[in-house]
């Protein structure tokens, strides 16, 4: 399969064209496909959840989280969609549940690494599309407590996350390849009734048995639409059980936040870009296309610049151990975050957006300029109409000299080599948030406006 997952994307688009409702994206679930929702569902999808701003405030402050994809597929080491892509029958795939024997409390390593990397929350796949439940479910024997592990792996995850001071998130796939009614539910009313009751029942278990849960991350609403899933009833139940939780938008309702995948797509409202460290969500032995620490920091800054979060995935091996490249990369990111996290946590979307060498975040009265292409002795930001009061290197606190000429803010007398790795941050204090008005801004905004006219987006797109 190609690295851009073309085959999977084509497969899911085919499902969408056939009328299946897709609410996920590649790897995590399936590529997001715009299907025509029923009138009632479309209206409901635009409605915000109650008490949204209070519930999501901590998440807006956090900005950075860890995603964990782990399941029976981790034993095969050929990505999380291996059952579907290789067309493995349930009868041949199901025995993997007996041979799944992860070492005790492997989640402690995940949580420790997440904290050291500067992440503030962690989301784990409690059940992926393969249908195997890592939690103790009374509704199926296809779960960790009754199969090879012989214990509740979600309980171990929750305890580990809390021990490291992380907010706890549960990923749960609505699509289920193992359940006998899973792919029949669209056209068979009796199967639909049984399957939806099962899904709602498992969500109730997850949000009842593990104390306070901070995030519910739905994925891939196949093969039903919001009405078929009873998504409004689902969300009502979730908030009744967990009044402080936030939920994403992948059960066909707007939820609390949008979920662009494998790309950074700043949108109105709250959003979170989820990405892999290499090209795979689940453990894939042959996938060596790892992102560099610099790439990850730049992605994190770009998310913050657009007012969004960054959810970065690891795919543990079958025994729960983290692949060495993941540890090495996230450890490097953590060293950068230890010195520069003030430029990430609690930041809001920046009105300064464009540079050929840097990204920007904003907090209080401070503009953080994240220089990823070090220019040498001077660095200029164009279009800044007001001068800052002061500037310093964030990591060291050392003063940075600057000049302001017209709309050019230039940091001067810089060292020829970047003082920080992989990105150097300059913190500049202003009386009020600066607005960028440069030729680049005017040109790019004009292009974007023309694009919007030609390709208008749906109201909740």
C-alpha positions as CSV (number, residue, x, y, z in Angstrom):
1,X,0.0,0.0,0.0
2,X,1.3,3.5,-0.9
3,X,2.4,5.8,1.9
4,X,-0.5,8.2,1.1
5,X,-3.0,5.4,1.7
6,X,-4.5,5.8,-1.7
7,X,-6.0,2.3,-1.6
8,X,-7.7,2.9,1.7
9,X,-9.0,6.3,0.7
10,X,-10.4,4.9,-2.6
11,X,-12.1,2.1,-0.6
12,X,-13.8,4.4,1.8
13,X,-14.9,6.8,-0.9
14,X,-16.5,3.9,-2.7
15,X,-18.4,3.1,0.5
16,X,-19.4,6.8,0.7
17,X,-20.6,6.8,-2.9
18,X,-22.7,3.7,-2.1
19,X,-24.5,5.6,0.6
20,X,-22.4,4.6,3.7
21,X,-22.0,7.5,6.1
22,X,-18.3,8.1,6.8
23,X,-17.4,10.2,9.8
24,X,-13.7,9.3,10.2
25,X,-10.5,9.6,8.4
26,X,-7.7,7.4,7.0
27,X,-5.8,5.3,9.5
28,X,-7.9,6.5,12.5
29,X,-10.9,5.3,10.7
30,X,-11.5,6.4,7.1
31,X,-11.1,9.4,4.9
32,X,-13.7,12.0,5.7
33,X,-16.3,11.9,2.9
34,X,-19.0,14.5,2.6
35,X,-22.2,12.6,2.2
36,X,-25.6,14.2,1.9
37,X,-27.1,14.0,5.4
38,X,-30.8,13.8,6.0
39,X,-32.5,17.1,6.7
40,X,-32.9,16.4,10.4
41,X,-29.4,15.2,10.8
42,X,-28.0,18.2,9.0
43,X,-29.8,20.6,11.3
44,X,-28.8,18.7,14.5
45,X,-25.2,18.6,13.3
46,X,-25.0,22.4,13.5
47,X,-26.2,22.6,17.1
48,X,-23.5,23.2,19.8
49,X,-23.4,21.0,22.8
50,X,-24.4,22.6,26.1
51,X,-21.9,24.3,28.4
52,X,-19.3,24.0,25.7
53,X,-16.9,26.8,26.7
54,X,-16.6,25.6,30.3
55,X,-16.1,22.0,29.4
56,X,-13.4,22.6,26.7
57,X,-11.4,25.3,28.4
58,X,-8.7,23.0,29.8
59,X,-8.3,21.4,26.3
60,X,-7.8,24.8,24.7
61,X,-5.0,25.5,27.3
62,X,-3.4,22.1,26.7
63,X,-2.7,22.3,22.9
64,X,-0.7,19.0,22.7
65,X,-1.8,15.4,23.3
66,X,-0.9,11.8,22.6
67,X,-2.9,9.4,20.5
68,X,-2.4,5.6,21.1
69,X,-3.4,3.0,18.5
70,X,-3.1,-0.5,20.0
71,X,-5.0,-3.7,19.5
72,X,-5.0,-7.2,18.0
73,X,-3.6,-5.8,14.8
74,X,-0.4,-4.8,16.7
75,X,0.6,-8.5,16.6
76,X,0.6,-8.6,12.8
77,X,2.5,-5.4,12.5
78,X,0.9,-4.4,9.2
79,X,-1.3,-1.4,10.3
80,X,-4.6,-1.2,12.1
81,X,-6.7,-1.8,8.9
82,X,-5.0,-5.2,8.2
83,X,-8.2,-7.2,8.7
84,X,-10.0,-5.2,6.1
85,X,-7.2,-4.5,3.6
86,X,-6.1,-8.2,3.5
87,X,-9.7,-9.4,3.7
88,X,-9.1,-11.6,6.6
89,X,-12.3,-13.5,7.6
90,X,-13.5,-13.1,11.2
91,X,-13.0,-16.8,11.9
92,X,-9.3,-16.4,11.0
93,X,-8.7,-13.0,12.6
94,X,-10.6,-13.8,15.9
95,X,-7.9,-16.2,17.3
96,X,-5.5,-13.2,17.6
97,X,-7.5,-12.5,20.8
98,X,-6.2,-15.6,22.4
99,X,-2.5,-14.9,21.5
100,X,-2.6,-11.2,22.6
101,X,-0.4,-11.2,25.8
102,X,0.9,-7.7,26.5
103,X,3.2,-7.2,29.4
104,X,1.6,-5.7,32.6
105,X,1.1,-2.0,32.8
106,X,2.7,-1.1,29.5
107,X,0.7,2.0,29.5
108,X,2.9,3.5,32.2
109,X,5.6,3.9,29.6
110,X,3.2,5.7,27.2
111,X,2.0,8.1,29.9
112,X,5.5,8.8,31.1
113,X,6.7,9.5,27.6
114,X,3.6,11.8,26.9
115,X,4.3,13.9,30.0
116,X,8.0,14.1,29.2
117,X,7.2,15.2,25.6
118,X,5.1,18.1,27.0
119,X,1.7,16.5,26.2
120,X,-1.2,17.3,28.5
121,X,-3.7,14.5,27.5
122,X,-3.7,11.0,26.1
123,X,-6.3,9.3,24.0
124,X,-6.3,5.5,23.6
125,X,-8.2,3.2,21.3
126,X,-10.5,1.3,23.6
127,X,-12.0,-0.5,20.5
128,X,-10.8,-0.1,16.9
129,X,-12.7,-1.2,13.8
130,X,-11.6,-4.8,14.4
131,X,-14.1,-4.9,17.2
132,X,-11.8,-6.2,20.0
133,X,-12.4,-4.4,23.2
134,X,-9.5,-3.5,25.4
135,X,-11.9,-2.9,28.3
136,X,-14.0,-5.2,30.5
137,X,-17.4,-5.5,28.6
138,X,-20.4,-7.3,29.8
139,X,-21.8,-7.2,26.3
140,X,-19.3,-9.4,24.5
141,X,-16.7,-12.1,25.2
142,X,-14.4,-10.4,22.6
143,X,-12.7,-8.3,25.2
144,X,-9.4,-8.2,27.0
145,X,-10.6,-9.6,30.3
146,X,-12.0,-12.8,28.7
147,X,-9.3,-13.4,26.1
148,X,-5.5,-13.5,26.0
149,X,-4.7,-10.6,28.2
150,X,-6.9,-11.8,31.0
151,X,-7.1,-8.3,32.5
152,X,-8.6,-4.8,31.8
153,X,-6.2,-2.9,29.6
154,X,-8.2,0.2,29.7
155,X,-8.1,0.2,33.5
156,X,-4.3,0.1,33.3
157,X,-4.3,2.9,30.8
158,X,-6.5,5.1,32.9
159,X,-4.4,4.5,36.1
160,X,-1.2,5.2,34.2
161,X,-2.5,8.5,32.7
162,X,-3.8,9.8,36.0
163,X,-0.5,8.9,37.7
164,X,1.3,11.2,35.3
165,X,-1.2,14.0,35.7
166,X,-2.6,13.6,32.2
167,X,-6.2,14.2,31.1
168,X,-7.8,10.9,29.9
169,X,-9.4,10.3,26.6
170,X,-11.2,7.2,25.1
171,X,-11.2,6.6,21.3
172,X,-14.2,4.3,20.4
173,X,-14.9,3.1,16.8
174,X,-18.6,3.0,15.9
175,X,-17.8,0.8,13.0
176,X,-17.2,-2.9,14.0
177,X,-16.1,-5.6,11.6
178,X,-16.5,-8.4,14.2
179,X,-20.0,-7.8,15.3
180,X,-22.4,-9.9,13.2
181,X,-24.8,-7.0,12.7
182,X,-22.1,-4.4,12.1
183,X,-22.3,-4.2,8.3
184,X,-25.9,-5.4,8.0
185,X,-27.3,-2.6,10.1
186,X,-27.8,-0.2,7.2
187,X,-30.4,-2.3,5.4
188,X,-31.7,-4.6,8.1
189,X,-33.9,-2.9,10.7
190,X,-33.6,-5.7,13.3
191,X,-29.8,-5.9,12.9
192,X,-29.7,-2.1,13.2
193,X,-31.6,-2.2,16.5
194,X,-29.3,-4.8,18.0
195,X,-26.1,-3.2,16.8
196,X,-27.0,0.4,17.9
197,X,-28.1,-1.0,21.3
198,X,-24.7,-2.7,21.6
199,X,-22.7,0.4,20.7
200,X,-24.7,2.6,23.1
201,X,-24.3,0.0,25.8
202,X,-20.5,-0.1,25.4
203,X,-20.2,3.6,25.5
204,X,-22.2,3.6,28.7
205,X,-19.8,1.0,30.1
206,X,-16.7,3.1,29.2
207,X,-18.2,6.2,30.8
208,X,-19.5,4.5,33.9
209,X,-16.7,2.1,35.0
210,X,-13.5,4.3,35.0
211,X,-14.2,7.4,36.9
212,X,-13.9,10.9,35.4
213,X,-13.1,10.8,31.6
214,X,-12.1,13.9,29.8
215,X,-12.5,13.1,26.1
216,X,-14.7,10.8,24.0
217,X,-13.2,10.4,20.5
218,X,-15.7,8.8,18.2
219,X,-14.5,7.3,14.9
220,X,-16.0,6.1,11.6
221,X,-19.8,6.2,11.7
222,X,-20.3,3.4,9.2
223,X,-22.8,2.3,8.0
224,X,-25.4,4.6,9.5
225,X,-26.2,8.3,9.6
226,X,-26.8,10.4,12.7
227,X,-30.5,9.3,12.8
228,X,-29.5,5.7,12.5
229,X,-26.9,5.8,15.2
230,X,-29.3,7.9,17.4
231,X,-26.3,10.2,17.8
232,X,-28.2,12.9,19.7
233,X,-29.4,10.3,22.2
234,X,-25.8,9.1,22.3
235,X,-24.4,12.5,23.1
236,X,-27.1,13.2,25.7
237,X,-26.2,10.0,27.5
238,X,-22.5,10.8,27.4
239,X,-23.0,14.2,29.0
240,X,-25.4,12.8,31.5
241,X,-22.8,10.2,32.6
242,X,-19.8,12.6,32.3
243,X,-20.9,16.3,32.7
244,X,-17.4,17.6,32.1
245,X,-16.4,15.5,29.1
246,X,-15.8,16.8,25.6
247,X,-16.7,14.8,22.4
248,X,-15.5,15.1,18.8
249,X,-17.5,15.4,15.7
250,X,-17.3,11.9,14.3
251,X,-20.8,10.6,15.1
252,X,-22.3,13.0,12.5
253,X,-22.9,15.7,15.0
254,X,-20.8,18.8,15.5
255,X,-19.6,17.8,19.0
256,X,-17.1,20.0,20.8
257,X,-14.3,20.0,18.3
258,X,-13.5,19.1,14.7
259,X,-10.8,16.5,13.7
260,X,-8.8,17.2,10.6
261,X,-6.5,14.2,10.0
262,X,-2.9,14.0,8.7
263,X,-3.1,17.6,7.8
264,X,-3.5,21.0,9.6
265,X,-6.7,22.7,8.7
266,X,-7.6,25.7,10.8
267,X,-11.3,26.1,11.0
268,X,-13.8,28.2,12.9
269,X,-14.4,26.9,16.4
270,X,-12.3,24.3,18.2
271,X,-10.3,21.8,16.2
272,X,-7.6,19.2,16.6
273,X,-5.2,17.9,14.0
274,X,-4.4,14.2,14.6
275,X,-1.3,12.8,12.9
276,X,1.0,9.8,13.0
277,X,4.7,9.8,13.8
278,X,5.4,7.8,10.7
279,X,2.8,6.8,8.1
280,X,0.9,4.3,10.2
281,X,-1.5,4.5,13.2
282,X,-1.1,0.9,14.4
283,X,2.3,-0.7,14.8
284,X,3.9,-1.4,11.4
285,X,7.2,-3.0,11.4
286,X,8.3,-1.9,8.0
287,X,7.2,1.7,8.2
288,X,10.4,3.8,8.7
289,X,9.1,7.1,7.3
290,X,9.5,8.9,10.7
291,X,8.8,12.6,11.2
292,X,11.7,14.6,12.6
293,X,11.5,16.5,15.9
294,X,11.7,19.7,13.9
295,X,8.7,18.7,11.8
296,X,6.7,17.9,14.9
297,X,7.5,21.1,16.6
298,X,6.6,23.0,13.4
299,X,3.3,21.2,13.2
300,X,2.6,22.0,16.9
301,X,3.3,25.7,16.3
302,X,1.2,25.7,13.1
303,X,-1.7,24.2,15.1
304,X,-1.3,26.8,17.8
305,X,-1.0,29.6,15.3
306,X,-4.5,28.6,13.9
307,X,-6.0,28.2,17.4
308,X,-6.0,24.3,17.3
309,X,-4.6,21.3,19.1
310,X,-2.1,18.7,17.9
311,X,-2.8,15.0,18.7
312,X,0.2,12.9,17.8
313,X,0.0,9.2,17.6
314,X,2.2,6.3,18.8
315,X,1.6,2.7,17.7
316,X,2.9,0.3,20.5
317,X,4.1,-3.2,19.6
318,X,2.0,-6.2,20.6
319,X,3.6,-6.4,24.0
320,X,2.9,-2.7,24.6
321,X,6.5,-1.5,24.2
322,X,7.0,1.8,22.2
323,X,9.1,1.6,19.0
324,X,12.5,3.1,19.7
325,X,12.2,5.8,17.0
326,X,9.0,7.1,18.7
327,X,10.8,7.3,22.0
328,X,13.8,9.1,20.5
329,X,11.7,11.6,18.6
330,X,9.3,12.5,21.4
331,X,12.2,12.8,23.9
332,X,13.8,15.4,21.6
333,X,10.4,17.2,21.3
334,X,10.2,17.1,25.1
335,X,13.5,18.8,25.6
336,X,12.3,21.6,23.4
337,X,9.0,21.9,25.2
338,X,10.7,22.0,28.6
339,X,12.3,25.4,27.6
340,X,9.6,26.7,25.2
341,X,6.2,25.5,26.4
342,X,5.1,29.0,27.3
343,X,4.8,29.6,23.6
344,X,2.4,26.6,23.2
345,X,0.2,26.2,26.3
346,X,-2.7,28.6,26.6
347,X,-2.0,30.4,23.3
348,X,-4.6,31.6,20.9
349,X,-4.8,32.0,17.2
350,X,-2.3,34.6,16.0
351,X,-3.2,37.6,13.8
352,X,0.4,37.4,12.6
353,X,0.4,34.5,10.2
354,X,2.9,34.7,7.4
355,X,6.6,34.4,7.2
356,X,9.1,32.4,5.1
357,X,11.2,31.5,8.1
358,X,8.8,31.3,11.1
359,X,5.5,30.5,12.7
360,X,3.7,32.5,15.3
361,X,1.6,32.1,18.5
362,X,0.1,34.7,20.8
363,X,-0.7,34.8,24.5
364,X,-1.4,37.8,26.8
365,X,0.6,40.6,25.2
366,X,3.3,38.4,23.9
367,X,3.9,37.4,20.3
368,X,6.1,34.3,20.0
369,X,8.1,34.1,16.8
370,X,9.1,30.5,16.2
371,X,12.1,30.6,13.8
372,X,12.6,27.2,12.1
373,X,14.8,28.5,9.2
374,X,17.5,30.4,11.1
375,X,18.5,33.4,8.9
376,X,21.7,34.5,10.6
377,X,22.3,37.9,12.2
378,X,18.9,39.4,11.4
379,X,15.3,38.1,11.1
380,X,12.5,40.3,9.7
381,X,8.7,39.9,10.2
382,X,6.8,42.0,7.6
383,X,3.5,43.8,8.0
384,X,3.8,44.6,11.8
385,X,2.3,48.1,12.1
386,X,3.3,48.7,15.8
387,X,6.7,48.1,17.5
388,X,7.1,45.8,20.5
389,X,8.2,47.1,23.9
390,X,10.8,44.4,24.4
391,X,12.0,41.1,23.0
392,X,14.0,38.1,24.3
393,X,14.9,34.5,23.5
394,X,12.3,32.5,25.3
395,X,14.6,29.6,26.2
396,X,17.4,31.6,27.8
397,X,15.7,34.9,28.6
398,X,18.5,36.8,26.9
399,X,17.5,40.2,25.4
400,X,17.0,40.5,21.7
401,X,17.6,43.8,20.0
402,X,15.2,45.0,17.3
403,X,14.3,47.8,15.0
404,X,10.9,48.9,13.6
405,X,10.9,50.6,10.2
406,X,7.5,51.3,8.7
407,X,5.9,47.8,8.9
408,X,9.1,45.9,9.2
409,X,10.0,44.4,12.5
410,X,13.6,43.2,12.4
411,X,15.4,41.3,15.2
412,X,19.0,42.3,15.1
413,X,22.4,41.3,16.4
414,X,21.4,37.6,16.4
415,X,24.0,34.8,16.6
416,X,24.9,33.3,13.3
417,X,23.9,29.9,14.5
418,X,20.4,29.2,16.0
419,X,20.7,29.2,19.8
420,X,18.0,26.6,20.2
421,X,17.2,23.3,18.5
422,X,15.1,22.5,16.5
423,X,13.2,25.8,16.6
424,X,14.3,29.1,18.3
425,X,11.6,31.2,19.9
426,X,11.7,35.0,20.3
427,X,9.1,36.4,22.7
428,X,8.2,40.0,21.9
429,X,6.0,42.1,24.3
430,X,3.4,44.5,22.8
431,X,0.9,46.9,24.3
432,X,-1.8,45.2,22.3
433,X,-2.0,42.3,19.8
434,X,-0.3,43.3,16.6
435,X,-2.1,42.9,13.3
436,X,-0.1,41.9,10.2
437,X,-0.7,43.9,7.1
438,X,1.8,43.0,4.4
439,X,1.7,42.4,0.7
440,X,1.8,38.7,1.4
441,X,-1.3,38.9,3.7
442,X,-3.2,40.9,1.1
443,X,-2.3,38.6,-1.8
444,X,-3.0,35.4,0.1
445,X,-6.3,36.6,1.7
446,X,-7.5,37.6,-1.8
447,X,-6.7,34.2,-3.2
448,X,-8.5,32.5,-0.2
449,X,-11.6,34.7,-0.8
450,X,-11.7,33.7,-4.5
451,X,-11.4,30.1,-3.4
452,X,-14.3,30.5,-1.0
453,X,-16.5,31.9,-3.8
454,X,-15.6,29.2,-6.2
455,X,-15.8,26.3,-3.7
456,X,-18.2,27.4,-0.9
457,X,-18.1,25.2,2.3
458,X,-21.2,23.8,4.0
459,X,-22.3,25.5,7.1
460,X,-20.7,22.9,9.5
461,X,-17.9,21.8,7.2
